[in-house]
Amino acid sequence: MRLAFNIATRFLFANKGQTLLIVLGIAVGVSVQIFIGSLIQGLQASLIDKTVGNSSQITVYPENEQRKMDDYEELINQIKRHDKKMNVISVTADGSGFIRKEDDTNPILLRGFNLDDANKIYEFNDKLTEGKLPNANNEVIVGRELKEKLNLSLNQEVEILTPKNSITTVKITGFYDLNVKRINESWIISDLNTSQTIFKLGDSITSIEIQIEDVFEADTITSQLKTDVSDYNVKITNWKEQNQELLSGLEGQSISSIMIQVFVLISVVLGIASVLAISVMQKSKQLGILKAMGIKNKQASLIYLFQGLILGLIGAILGILIGIGLLVSFTTFVVLEDGSSVVPLTLNSGFIVLSGVIAVLSATIASLIPARRSSKLDPVEVIRNG
């Protein structure tokens, strides 16, 4: 085996131009795989983060006429049976109404949260543009668009009108921007007690919002929860049910990425096989002499298998370096107006290693054709024909 390896390396160094060409071909294939695959992964991660990363991924609603949940602690205990798969469980008390400033009114959705829990989902602390979060009864924060629409200011008092004709004066302690216009112009955020008091909910809540460890398991966890809480009069939805078009787009991206990588891989394999097959013809005289000296067919085959392995290893390492370099360059220089990257840098070590391993295996498999051809060479015929 050592003899076959030594001969393989000598053959490679004997024709450096051809060797370099194959290595570059493998490197380009690996770098394209890593660049395209990582770019798609980064884009998908960015889309998921912007759409469902800072929102409820599984939501539990009441199905009774009152649209509220009493004695919900036992329900939450049932939900917590899956606690290892969940990051946050937050209760809410929501109600529709109007905000009134002097003669101006605007429809709103008042959302009452346990702010310590809700902040882990919506990241209100990071999304505040002015002021502070509510920390007392009848304090609220308002979205940027609603602020501009009604010309609101910090510490200003406005009225909240409910469908039951109750009027409550609240104080604006801050303004937020969740980067969604529809939310910014309609949501008013308060603590749980304020919303429960304004809508006369008592100790009841209107929904339970959940964020999970793996967002793509939302449908599976939802099915499990429906079984666990089947005795409760509730409805459970998840982000997948509400974002079918987004899921279709993500699946299309993944399929496109896989197709590109497969065709690149096929091109690399065909290129290696054809170049090494030519190498068998070029080195036929040397192989004939080696066989005449006693080298066996198995060893002759191993020469080309080792060549494929060596070329695959060098090409994979070089391709990984080029691919990472392309990713870093792309995310550094292709930026938005605010200086942030169009697609976040995503370096999935598992995917990168897998791409390298596939390249090495492909190069080795591609060398099977010339390896088999070399084992069938007749030394007498080769030496006789020169």
DRENDRENGU-152402 format. One line per 10 residues: number of its first residue (from 1); their letters; for each residue x, z, y of C-alpha. Coordinates in nm, 4 decimals, decimal comma. Layout:
NUM	a	X Z Y ~ ...
***
This chain:
1	mrlafniatr	0,0000 0,0000 0,0000 ~ 0,2878 0,0791 0,2347 ~ 0,4402 -0,2619 0,1588 ~ 0,1121 -0,4355 0,2470 ~ 0,0891 -0,2337 0,5720 ~ 0,4468 -0,3213 0,6712 ~ 0,3904 -0,6913 0,6026 ~ 0,0630 -0,6792 0,8003 ~ 0,2374 -0,5352 1,1071 ~ 0,5202 -0,7916 1,0816
11	flfankgqtl	0,2685 -1,0758 1,0641 ~ 0,0933 -0,9398 1,3746 ~ 0,4176 -0,9053 1,5736 ~ 0,5343 -1,2478 1,4576 ~ 0,2503 -1,4132 1,6490 ~ 0,2035 -1,1907 1,9521 ~ -0,0128 -1,4364 2,1443 ~ -0,2673 -1,4636 1,8642 ~ -0,2650 -1,0869 1,8123 ~ -0,3196 -1,0249 2,1837
21	livlgiavgv	-0,6091 -1,2723 2,1870 ~ -0,7885 -1,0907 1,9031 ~ -0,7252 -0,7473 2,0568 ~ -0,8652 -0,8638 2,3913 ~ -1,1689 -1,0116 2,2168 ~ -1,2426 -0,6794 2,0454 ~ -1,1731 -0,4855 2,3660 ~ -1,4124 -0,7024 2,5670 ~ -1,6812 -0,6604 2,3012 ~ -1,6416 -0,2802 2,2927
31	svqifigsli	-1,6296 -0,2512 2,6735 ~ -1,9468 -0,4593 2,7082 ~ -2,1208 -0,2427 2,4487 ~ -2,0184 0,0789 2,6247 ~ -2,0926 -0,0541 2,9743 ~ -2,4357 -0,1991 2,8940 ~ -2,5387 0,0859 2,6627 ~ -2,4265 0,3616 2,9007 ~ -2,5811 0,1844 3,1985 ~ -2,9179 0,1630 3,0210
41	qglqaslidk	-2,8917 0,5276 2,9144 ~ -2,8111 0,6319 3,2716 ~ -3,0975 0,4265 3,4108 ~ -3,3424 0,5741 3,1589 ~ -3,2219 0,9283 3,2283 ~ -3,2638 0,8650 3,6012 ~ -3,6151 0,7246 3,5561 ~ -3,7195 1,0155 3,3350 ~ -3,5735 1,2685 3,5784 ~ -3,7489 1,1112 3,8776
51	tvgnssqitv	-4,0843 1,0740 3,7043 ~ -4,1174 1,3780 3,4769 ~ -3,7995 1,5772 3,5297 ~ -3,9523 1,7896 3,8072 ~ -4,3094 1,8077 3,6884 ~ -4,5218 1,9438 3,4073 ~ -4,4445 1,7650 3,0804 ~ -4,7226 1,9333 2,8811 ~ -5,0344 2,0676 3,0542 ~ -5,3103 2,2875 2,9125
61	ypeneqrkmd	-5,6535 2,2605 3,0817 ~ -5,9792 2,4517 3,0237 ~ -6,2737 2,2512 2,8944 ~ -6,5480 2,4901 3,0011 ~ -6,7925 2,4274 3,2848 ~ -6,6180 2,6744 3,5151 ~ -6,2893 2,4865 3,4752 ~ -6,0953 2,8106 3,4529 ~ -5,9260 3,0222 3,1888 ~ -5,9948 3,3945 3,1559
71	dyeelinqik	-5,7804 3,6288 2,9465 ~ -5,5185 3,3587 2,9085 ~ -5,2377 3,5923 2,8000 ~ -5,3272 3,5559 2,4316 ~ -5,3265 3,1766 2,4705 ~ -4,9807 3,1896 2,6271 ~ -4,8583 3,4051 2,3378 ~ -4,9757 3,1331 2,0980 ~ -4,7926 2,8715 2,3040 ~ -4,4754 3,0806 2,3038
81	rhdkkmnvis	-4,4526 3,0418 1,9279 ~ -4,2698 2,7192 2,0177 ~ -4,0567 2,8971 2,2773 ~ -3,7295 2,7528 2,1428 ~ -3,8498 2,4047 2,2359 ~ -3,9730 2,5076 2,5813 ~ -3,7827 2,5742 2,9008 ~ -4,0628 2,6944 3,1297 ~ -4,4252 2,8093 3,0940 ~ -4,5991 2,8417 3,4293
91	vtadgsgfir	-4,9609 2,9284 3,5138 ~ -5,1442 2,7684 3,8068 ~ -5,4607 2,8209 4,0072 ~ -5,5640 2,4941 4,1730 ~ -5,8551 2,3966 4,3904 ~ -5,9612 2,1065 4,6110 ~ -6,0550 2,1596 4,9716 ~ -5,9675 2,0649 5,3282 ~ -5,7055 2,1721 5,5757 ~ -5,8270 2,2020 5,9331
101	keddtnpill	-5,6195 2,2139 6,2476 ~ -5,8401 2,2312 6,5529 ~ -6,0550 1,9155 6,5205 ~ -5,8386 1,7455 6,2552 ~ -5,9239 1,7840 5,8864 ~ -5,7603 1,6407 5,5801 ~ -5,8441 1,6659 5,2075 ~ -5,5895 1,8714 5,0128 ~ -5,5191 2,0262 4,6756 ~ -5,4216 2,3898 4,7108
111	rgfnlddank	-5,1892 2,4807 4,4243 ~ -5,1246 2,8458 4,3537 ~ -4,8190 2,9229 4,1405 ~ -4,6208 3,2080 4,0061 ~ -4,3409 3,0774 4,2251 ~ -4,0561 3,2213 4,0176 ~ -4,1706 3,0131 3,7183 ~ -4,2917 2,7085 3,9129 ~ -3,9634 2,6868 4,1009 ~ -3,7910 2,6167 3,7676
121	iyefndklte	-4,0159 2,3121 3,7236 ~ -4,0553 2,1731 4,0747 ~ -3,7354 2,3126 4,2308 ~ -3,9138 2,4066 4,5518 ~ -3,6034 2,5876 4,6803 ~ -3,4075 2,2619 4,6744 ~ -3,6992 2,0548 4,8050 ~ -3,7633 2,2670 5,1154 ~ -3,6789 2,0792 5,4355 ~ -3,7668 2,3672 5,6685
131	gklpnannev	-3,8615 2,7316 5,6443 ~ -3,9032 2,9385 5,3294 ~ -4,1289 2,9785 5,0265 ~ -4,4444 3,1915 5,0577 ~ -4,3807 3,5580 4,9770 ~ -4,7072 3,7158 5,0938 ~ -5,0809 3,6548 5,0762 ~ -5,2180 3,3616 5,2767 ~ -4,8779 3,1998 5,3230 ~ -4,8296 2,8337 5,2281
141	ivgrelkekl	-4,5830 2,5464 5,2410 ~ -4,6882 2,1920 5,3299 ~ -4,5541 1,8465 5,2411 ~ -4,3569 1,6326 5,4840 ~ -4,6200 1,3562 5,5144 ~ -4,9016 1,6031 5,5821 ~ -4,6860 1,7768 5,8423 ~ -4,6324 1,4493 6,0284 ~ -4,9957 1,3424 5,9907 ~ -5,1367 1,6630 6,1442
151	nlslnqevei	-4,8348 1,7431 6,3633 ~ -4,7851 2,0832 6,2031 ~ -4,5102 2,3313 6,2839 ~ -4,3492 2,6376 6,1257 ~ -4,5433 2,9668 6,1438 ~ -4,8521 2,7802 6,2608 ~ -5,1896 2,9044 6,1359 ~ -5,4410 2,6569 5,9917 ~ -5,7701 2,6889 5,8071 ~ -5,8428 2,6079 5,4444
161	ltpknsittv	-6,2028 2,5038 5,3748 ~ -6,3407 2,5087 5,0202 ~ -6,6410 2,3249 4,8693 ~ -6,8227 2,6627 4,8624 ~ -6,8006 2,6767 5,2434 ~ -6,5467 2,9581 5,2577 ~ -6,2863 2,9432 5,5308 ~ -5,9469 3,1112 5,5052 ~ -5,6730 3,1172 5,7661 ~ -5,3249 3,0625 5,6235
171	kitgfydlnv	-4,9788 3,0627 5,7762 ~ -4,7311 2,7778 5,7219 ~ -4,3926 2,9220 5,6253 ~ -4,2176 2,5992 5,5278 ~ -4,2244 2,2260 5,4605 ~ -4,1164 2,0483 5,1429 ~ -4,0366 1,6955 5,0259 ~ -4,0933 1,6211 4,6552 ~ -4,0080 1,2526 4,7149 ~ -4,3624 1,1450 4,6191
181	krineswiis	-4,5766 1,0472 4,9162 ~ -4,9085 1,1147 4,7415 ~ -4,8002 1,4705 4,6652 ~ -4,6411 1,5339 5,0038 ~ -4,9623 1,4441 5,1876 ~ -5,2045 1,6328 4,9619 ~ -5,0447 1,9374 4,7966 ~ -5,0401 2,2716 4,9743 ~ -4,8372 2,5311 4,7833 ~ -4,9123 2,9034 4,7787
191	dlntsqtifk	-4,8538 3,1973 4,5494 ~ -5,0975 3,2543 4,2627 ~ -5,2882 3,5384 4,4272 ~ -5,3604 3,3433 4,7473 ~ -5,5163 3,0524 4,5625 ~ -5,7143 3,2810 4,3290 ~ -5,8553 3,4645 4,6331 ~ -5,9436 3,1508 4,8324 ~ -6,1273 2,9896 4,5384 ~ -6,2731 3,3207 4,4141
201	lgdsitsiei	-6,1128 3,2849 4,0706 ~ -6,0458 3,6534 4,0200 ~ -5,7627 3,6838 3,7660 ~ -5,8389 3,3432 3,6125 ~ -5,6167 3,0359 3,6192 ~ -5,6930 2,6640 3,6052 ~ -5,4020 2,5326 3,3968 ~ -5,0789 2,6124 3,2166 ~ -4,7813 2,3858 3,2865 ~ -4,4938 2,3524 3,0428
211	qiedvfeadt	-4,1495 2,1965 3,0577 ~ -3,9754 2,1328 2,7259 ~ -3,6194 2,0985 2,6021 ~ -3,6498 1,7356 2,4891 ~ -3,9018 1,5376 2,6978 ~ -3,9404 1,2753 2,4247 ~ -4,0794 1,5394 2,1867 ~ -4,3770 1,5991 2,4173 ~ -4,6272 1,4223 2,1901 ~ -4,5024 1,6040 1,8782
221	itsqlktdvs	-4,5164 1,9464 2,0439 ~ -4,8602 1,8644 2,1873 ~ -4,9910 1,7914 1,8370 ~ -4,8496 2,1222 1,7125 ~ -5,0017 2,3119 2,0046 ~ -5,3446 2,1560 1,9476 ~ -5,3365 2,2948 1,5940 ~ -5,2165 2,6396 1,7063 ~ -5,4745 2,6794 1,9860 ~ -5,7656 2,5023 1,8200
231	dynvkitnwk	-5,9772 2,8210 1,8554 ~ -5,9487 2,8044 2,2333 ~ -6,1644 2,5798 2,4470 ~ -5,8757 2,3884 2,6036 ~ -5,7454 2,0351 2,6372 ~ -5,3736 1,9549 2,6096 ~ -5,2115 1,6465 2,7622 ~ -4,8511 1,5365 2,7947 ~ -4,6496 1,3013 3,0121 ~ -4,6285 1,0333 2,7428
241	eqnqellsgl	-5,0061 0,9945 2,7355 ~ -5,0090 0,9577 3,1129 ~ -4,7119 0,7199 3,1431 ~ -4,7659 0,4497 2,8820 ~ -4,6307 0,1760 3,1106 ~ -4,3122 0,3740 3,1742 ~ -4,2621 0,4247 2,8007 ~ -4,3114 0,0532 2,7367 ~ -4,0510 -0,0246 3,0006 ~ -3,8024 0,2219 2,8488
251	egqsissimi	-3,8552 0,0776 2,5019 ~ -3,8040 -0,2745 2,6391 ~ -3,4778 -0,1668 2,8013 ~ -3,3553 -0,0093 2,4782 ~ -3,4409 -0,3170 2,2720 ~ -3,2684 -0,5456 2,5254 ~ -2,9584 -0,3258 2,5180 ~ -2,9477 -0,3268 2,1370 ~ -2,9937 -0,7068 2,1225 ~ -2,7072 -0,7636 2,3679
261	qvfvlisvvl	-2,4791 -0,5305 2,1723 ~ -2,5678 -0,6933 1,8385 ~ -2,4898 -1,0445 1,9660 ~ -2,1627 -0,9250 2,1191 ~ -2,0729 -0,7627 1,7863 ~ -2,1539 -1,0808 1,5910 ~ -1,9349 -1,2822 1,8288 ~ -1,6454 -1,0402 1,7827 ~ -1,6781 -1,0454 1,4020 ~ -1,6900 -1,4262 1,3864
271	giasvlaisv	-1,3932 -1,4528 1,6214 ~ -1,1800 -1,2146 1,4161 ~ -1,2749 -1,3775 1,0865 ~ -1,1976 -1,7286 1,2107 ~ -0,8622 -1,6358 1,3695 ~ -0,7457 -1,4418 1,0622 ~ -0,8607 -1,7254 0,8355 ~ -0,6375 -1,9597 1,0346 ~ -0,3605 -1,7014 0,9998 ~ -0,3905 -1,7286 0,6193
281	mqkskqlgil	-0,3194 -2,1015 0,6471 ~ -0,0328 -2,0413 0,8888 ~ 0,1242 -1,7778 0,6658 ~ 0,0447 -1,9497 0,3342 ~ 0,4088 -2,0375 0,2660 ~ 0,5219 -1,6784 0,3257 ~ 0,2379 -1,5484 0,1087 ~ 0,3317 -1,7955 -0,1665 ~ 0,6917 -1,6743 -0,1621 ~ 0,5771 -1,3096 -0,1654
291	kamgiknkqa	0,3506 -1,3782 -0,4625 ~ 0,6315 -1,5566 -0,6420 ~ 0,8445 -1,2458 -0,5834 ~ 0,5822 -1,0310 -0,7573 ~ 0,3340 -0,9201 -0,4917 ~ -0,0119 -0,8866 -0,6467 ~ -0,3385 -1,0399 -0,5301 ~ -0,4686 -0,6940 -0,4332 ~ -0,1679 -0,6372 -0,2088 ~ -0,2096 -0,9819 -0,0543
301	sliylfqgli	-0,5683 -0,8917 0,0290 ~ -0,4622 -0,5573 0,1702 ~ -0,2300 -0,7342 0,4169 ~ -0,5299 -0,8863 0,5963 ~ -0,7455 -0,5772 0,5606 ~ -0,4713 -0,3782 0,7315 ~ -0,4470 -0,6424 1,0016 ~ -0,8203 -0,6121 1,0658 ~ -0,7945 -0,2314 1,0749 ~ -0,4967 -0,2322 1,3141
311	lgligailgi	-0,6554 -0,4917 1,5424 ~ -0,9846 -0,2975 1,5383 ~ -0,8174 0,0330 1,6289 ~ -0,6123 -0,1100 1,9154 ~ -0,9044 -0,3197 2,0430 ~ -1,1477 -0,0256 2,0211 ~ -0,9180 0,2091 2,2164 ~ -0,8511 -0,0534 2,4830 ~ -1,2222 -0,1433 2,4974 ~ -1,3253 0,2207 2,5426
321	ligigllvsf	-1,0818 0,2586 2,8316 ~ -1,2024 -0,0642 2,9961 ~ -1,5685 0,0298 2,9411 ~ -1,5260 0,3741 3,0990 ~ -1,3309 0,2160 3,3850 ~ -1,6136 -0,0334 3,4480 ~ -1,8722 0,2474 3,4454 ~ -1,6756 0,4630 3,6883 ~ -1,6181 0,1653 3,9190 ~ -1,9845 0,0618 3,9083
331	ttfvvledgs	-2,1176 0,4093 3,9860 ~ -1,8542 0,4598 4,2573 ~ -1,8911 0,1355 4,4498 ~ -2,2517 0,0283 4,3816 ~ -2,4382 0,2871 4,5903 ~ -2,7565 0,3287 4,7918 ~ -2,7733 0,3696 5,1682 ~ -2,7446 0,7475 5,1390 ~ -2,4224 0,7122 4,9391 ~ -2,5723 0,8099 4,6033
341	svvpltlnsg	-2,5113 0,5907 4,3004 ~ -2,7779 0,3362 4,2037 ~ -2,7430 0,4522 3,8425 ~ -2,5909 0,7945 3,7644 ~ -2,2693 0,8013 3,5635 ~ -2,3614 0,8720 3,2015 ~ -2,0787 0,9172 2,9526 ~ -2,2317 0,9861 2,6122 ~ -1,9297 1,0778 2,4001 ~ -2,1254 1,0241 2,0777
351	fivlsgviav	-2,2277 0,6720 2,1811 ~ -1,8745 0,5862 2,2967 ~ -1,7153 0,7077 1,9716 ~ -1,9839 0,5249 1,7700 ~ -1,9097 0,2000 1,9573 ~ -1,5409 0,2382 1,8768 ~ -1,6060 0,3145 1,5095 ~ -1,8394 0,0138 1,4790 ~ -1,5699 -0,2082 1,6313 ~ -1,3091 -0,0857 1,3835
361	lsatiaslip	-1,5454 -0,1306 1,0888 ~ -1,6478 -0,4755 1,2119 ~ -1,2866 -0,5870 1,2460 ~ -1,2083 -0,4581 0,8967 ~ -1,5162 -0,6252 0,7471 ~ -1,4325 -0,9492 0,9299 ~ -1,0908 -0,9461 0,7599 ~ -1,2539 -0,9534 0,4143 ~ -1,2965 -1,3325 0,4321 ~ -0,9299 -1,4122 0,4979
371	arrsskldpv	-0,8286 -1,1289 0,2589 ~ -1,0225 -1,2892 -0,0235 ~ -0,8831 -1,6294 0,0645 ~ -0,5267 -1,4997 0,0591 ~ -0,5756 -1,3460 -0,2866 ~ -0,6725 -1,6870 -0,4260 ~ -0,3573 -1,8648 -0,3050 ~ -0,1584 -2,0206 -0,5901 ~ 0,2112 -1,9556 -0,5133 ~ 0,3273 -2,2595 -0,7130
381	evirng	0,0943 -2,4957 -0,5232 ~ 0,1836 -2,3420 -0,1860 ~ 0,5605 -2,3649 -0,2434 ~ 0,5351 -2,7147 -0,3917 ~ 0,3326 -2,8475 -0,0969 ~ 0,5532 -2,6710 0,1553
***
